[in-house]
């Protein structure tokens, strides 16, 4: 079941699935989301979201691709008992099982790299957060994967926004997770930005600026 509303100057696309989720994530994952530019005035607060086209994604997609090619070439070289690339020496590697395993790692690495390059190409997670006092509407847009949900957009009246919530979860795997949510009356909290490397002070300021613009309270900063 999908729920969505259509307002002036917005795309009537539904994104909330009441059967599968307790909060709307909007593809703002640590790998894909990141704020770039925010503009705020007396009646409009708008922030662009980079999404998957971050430097870290380009870096890891390139590194994984190079490593995958290296593993696969060395594995093939061990099979043919000849160095296919001069600077990749495979004379001490036996095809079974070492060379075969290296070929497998190379294929897996190539598929992972391909996935990263595709989400970069499709701009997954890129979009904007907009709060318009003139129209009285909150509009959040993200690019999704090709298909039915390629354009992901939700809109709600500003009067239904009850609070801005900051959630901080420190973890050892993948770094800390810090997320800004919008609390909408009668709906699950909506995740609008997720951070990994940004400082806590910066995240608190972003949440405070938005809460000040909307004239609502901030939760989760005690």
C-alpha positions as CSV (number, residue, x, y, z in Angstrom):
1,X,0.0,0.0,0.0
2,X,1.5,3.3,-1.0
3,X,0.5,6.7,0.4
4,X,1.2,10.0,-1.3
5,X,-0.2,13.5,-1.7
6,X,-0.2,15.9,-4.7
7,X,0.4,19.6,-4.2
8,X,1.2,22.5,-6.3
9,X,4.6,22.4,-8.1
10,X,5.2,18.8,-7.0
11,X,5.4,15.4,-8.6
12,X,2.6,13.1,-7.3
13,X,4.8,10.1,-6.7
14,X,4.3,7.9,-3.7
15,X,7.2,6.5,-1.7
16,X,6.0,5.2,1.6
17,X,5.2,1.5,2.0
18,X,3.2,0.9,5.1
19,X,3.8,-2.8,5.1
20,X,7.6,-2.8,4.9
21,X,8.9,0.2,6.8
22,X,8.5,2.2,10.0
23,X,10.5,5.2,8.6
24,X,11.0,6.6,5.2
25,X,14.7,6.3,4.2
26,X,14.6,8.0,0.8
27,X,17.8,6.3,-0.3
28,X,19.8,8.5,2.0
29,X,22.3,5.9,2.9
30,X,25.9,6.5,4.0
31,X,27.1,5.4,0.6
32,X,24.8,7.5,-1.4
33,X,23.7,10.6,0.4
34,X,25.4,13.9,1.3
35,X,24.4,17.5,1.5
36,X,26.1,19.9,-0.9
37,X,24.3,23.3,-0.9
38,X,21.6,24.8,1.2
39,X,19.7,28.0,0.6
40,X,17.3,29.6,3.1
41,X,15.2,32.7,3.0
42,X,12.1,34.0,4.8
43,X,9.8,31.7,2.9
44,X,12.0,28.9,1.3
45,X,14.5,26.4,2.7
46,X,16.1,24.2,0.1
47,X,19.1,21.8,0.3
48,X,20.6,19.9,-2.6
49,X,21.7,16.2,-1.9
50,X,24.7,14.8,-3.7
51,X,23.6,11.2,-3.5
52,X,25.9,8.5,-5.0
53,X,28.1,10.9,-6.9
54,X,30.5,11.4,-4.0
55,X,34.3,11.3,-4.2
56,X,34.4,8.2,-1.9
57,X,32.2,6.2,-4.3
58,X,34.3,7.1,-7.3
59,X,37.4,6.2,-5.3
60,X,36.2,2.8,-4.1
61,X,34.6,1.9,-7.5
62,X,38.0,2.5,-9.2
63,X,40.1,0.7,-6.5
64,X,37.8,-2.3,-6.5
65,X,37.8,-2.5,-10.3
66,X,41.6,-2.4,-10.5
67,X,42.0,-5.0,-7.8
68,X,39.4,-7.3,-9.5
69,X,41.3,-7.0,-12.8
70,X,44.5,-7.9,-11.0
71,X,43.1,-11.0,-9.3
72,X,41.4,-12.2,-12.5
73,X,44.5,-11.7,-14.7
74,X,46.8,-13.5,-12.2
75,X,44.3,-16.4,-12.0
76,X,44.2,-16.7,-15.8
77,X,48.0,-16.4,-16.0
78,X,48.3,-19.4,-13.6
79,X,46.0,-21.4,-15.8
80,X,48.0,-20.7,-19.0
81,X,51.3,-20.9,-17.0
82,X,52.3,-17.6,-18.6
83,X,52.2,-14.0,-17.4
84,X,49.5,-12.3,-19.4
85,X,50.7,-9.0,-18.0
86,X,54.4,-8.7,-17.4
87,X,54.3,-6.9,-14.0
88,X,51.8,-9.4,-12.6
89,X,53.9,-12.4,-11.8
90,X,52.0,-15.7,-11.4
91,X,54.9,-18.3,-11.6
92,X,54.5,-19.3,-7.9
93,X,50.7,-19.7,-8.1
94,X,49.1,-23.1,-9.0
95,X,45.8,-22.7,-10.8
96,X,44.0,-25.2,-8.6
97,X,43.1,-24.0,-6.0
98,X,44.9,-20.7,-5.7
99,X,44.4,-19.5,-9.3
100,X,40.8,-20.6,-9.4
101,X,40.1,-18.7,-6.2
102,X,41.7,-15.6,-7.5
103,X,39.6,-15.7,-10.7
104,X,36.5,-16.0,-8.4
105,X,37.6,-13.0,-6.4
106,X,38.2,-11.1,-9.6
107,X,34.7,-11.8,-10.9
108,X,33.1,-10.9,-7.6
109,X,35.1,-7.6,-7.4
110,X,34.2,-6.8,-11.0
111,X,30.5,-7.2,-10.2
112,X,30.7,-5.1,-7.1
113,X,32.6,-2.4,-9.0
114,X,30.0,-2.5,-11.7
115,X,27.2,-2.0,-9.1
116,X,29.0,1.1,-7.7
117,X,29.5,2.6,-11.2
118,X,25.9,2.0,-12.0
119,X,24.6,3.8,-8.9
120,X,27.0,6.6,-9.8
121,X,25.7,6.7,-13.4
122,X,22.1,6.7,-12.3
123,X,22.7,9.3,-9.6
124,X,21.0,7.2,-6.9
125,X,20.1,9.2,-3.9
126,X,20.6,12.6,-5.5
127,X,17.9,15.1,-5.0
128,X,16.8,17.9,-2.7
129,X,14.9,18.8,0.5
130,X,12.6,21.8,0.1
131,X,10.4,23.5,2.7
132,X,8.2,26.2,1.1
133,X,6.3,28.5,3.4
134,X,4.6,30.3,0.4
135,X,2.9,27.1,-0.7
136,X,2.9,25.6,2.8
137,X,4.5,22.4,1.5
138,X,7.5,20.1,2.4
139,X,8.8,18.4,-0.8
140,X,11.6,15.8,-0.6
141,X,12.9,14.3,-3.9
142,X,15.4,11.6,-4.7
143,X,16.5,9.7,-7.8
144,X,16.0,6.0,-7.4
145,X,16.9,2.9,-9.5
146,X,15.4,2.7,-13.0
147,X,11.9,1.5,-13.1
148,X,8.7,2.3,-11.3
149,X,10.3,4.2,-8.5
150,X,12.9,6.1,-10.6
151,X,11.6,9.4,-9.3
152,X,10.9,9.3,-5.6
153,X,9.1,12.3,-4.2
154,X,6.9,12.9,-1.1
155,X,5.0,16.1,-0.1
156,X,3.3,17.0,3.1
157,X,1.9,20.2,4.5
158,X,4.3,22.2,6.6
159,X,1.6,22.5,9.3
160,X,1.8,18.7,9.8
161,X,5.5,18.9,10.8
162,X,5.8,18.4,14.5
163,X,9.6,18.3,15.1
164,X,13.1,17.7,13.8
165,X,14.8,14.6,15.2
166,X,18.5,13.8,15.3
167,X,19.5,10.1,15.7
168,X,23.1,9.2,16.6
169,X,24.2,5.6,16.5
170,X,27.9,4.9,17.0
171,X,29.1,1.7,15.4
172,X,32.4,0.0,14.7
173,X,31.4,-1.4,11.2
174,X,31.1,1.3,8.6
175,X,31.5,4.2,11.1
176,X,28.9,6.1,13.1
177,X,25.4,6.7,11.7
178,X,23.9,10.1,12.2
179,X,20.6,10.9,10.7
180,X,18.2,13.9,10.6
181,X,14.5,13.0,10.6
182,X,11.4,15.1,10.0
183,X,8.5,14.1,12.3
184,X,5.2,14.4,10.5
185,X,1.9,14.1,12.4
186,X,0.4,10.7,12.0
187,X,3.3,9.3,9.9
188,X,6.6,7.5,10.5
189,X,9.6,9.8,10.9
190,X,11.1,10.7,7.5
191,X,14.9,10.4,7.1
192,X,16.1,13.4,5.1
193,X,19.9,13.3,5.6
194,X,22.3,10.7,6.8
195,X,25.9,11.4,7.7
196,X,29.1,9.3,8.4
197,X,32.1,11.6,8.4
198,X,30.6,15.0,9.1
199,X,31.2,16.5,12.6
200,X,28.4,16.3,15.2
201,X,28.5,20.1,15.5
202,X,27.8,20.5,11.8
203,X,24.9,18.0,12.0
204,X,23.5,19.8,15.1
205,X,23.7,23.2,13.2
206,X,21.9,21.8,10.2
207,X,19.1,20.4,12.4
208,X,18.9,23.7,14.4
209,X,18.7,25.8,11.2
210,X,15.9,23.7,9.8
211,X,14.0,23.6,13.1
212,X,14.4,27.4,13.4
213,X,13.0,27.9,9.9
214,X,10.0,25.7,10.6
215,X,9.6,26.9,14.1
216,X,9.4,23.5,15.6
217,X,11.4,21.7,18.3
218,X,14.5,19.5,18.0
219,X,14.7,16.0,19.5
220,X,17.6,13.7,20.2
221,X,20.3,16.3,21.1
222,X,20.1,15.8,24.9
